[in-house]
């Protein structure tokens, strides 16, 4: 089941980051789903990816931790992306002040996407 795959990815990357003492925040659709579950469990909708926010200075340790959990690292049009399994297209706006598609009006914090 797709939801089980997403949950597994979240648990694996969170465990790897916690073991490596890499601070991170869950953001995006999964963060919203967890919050909605506290208000109205029947209204929960999920996404197929897991978005994590972390400090750019932690990227080397995050990459090593992610690799130990079976995730690949690559950059597409500059944004940093961790993927398992590899994705085929660039995610939108995930790098500090830069937009992957050139359509953003607001600066974005550095983040990593775990698919």
Secondary structure, 3 states (H helix, E strand, C coil): CHHHHHHHHHHHHHHHHHHCCCCEEEECHHHHHHHHHHHCHHHCCCCCCEEEEECHHHHHHHHHHHHHCCCEEEEECCEEEEECCCCCCCCCCCEECECCCCCCCCCECCEEEEC
